[in-house]
Amino acid sequence: MCEFTPPEKKDLIFKQKYEAFNFFWSKKFQWLLFKPLRKEDSHFFKTLRIPLINSRPEFEDQVLALTKVLIDSLNEKALKKYIEFTEKENMKDISKFEEFLKVNKLSDYKNHITFLRDLQELRSSGVAHRKSEKYIKIARKFEINRKNLIEVFEEILSKAISLLDYLIIKFRLAN
């Protein structure tokens, strides 16, 4: 019957929701919450997927890609216009986003901010730098040594999807 069906795998759900989210956000606010990746980085979104095998290098590549797409792409310049600055002048991406959510009078965002900070910590302490005590702590939080890395990444994608769903509902972005 050649009918389109919605994706069932977490990576495809995330990608579809992410692109739709950015479209509706831009339409409503005239700016993107997640800036598009530069041409040189576009492969991070294109190759974002559930790891094919239970391999640490493959898992870490996907953590890096998701962090680039979700955290490194936060539109700090646009967020800055909406939040009050005093002693918070040196605030970085996730903190600016958190302030933006506060300014918009949202109160139930803490789990999502914690997820973003944990993902950033996983990337910083385990992917981008030598593994340290910080990595051991965050690995425990994600249950990296207890679970299959494919499962761990699927759970990470579920939290990313949950974040997008939260923003869609709270900012009334659905059609």
Buried (B, 14 or more C-beta within 10 A) or exposed (E): EEEEEEEEEBBBBBBBBBEBBBEBBEEEEEBBBBBEBEEEBEEBBEEBBBBEEBEEEBBBBBBBBBBBBBBBBBBBEBBBEEBEEEEEEEBEBBBBBBBBBEEEEBEEBEEBBEBBBBBBBBBBBBBEEEEEEBBEEBBEEBEBEEBBBBBBBBBBBBBBBEBBBBBBEBBEBEE
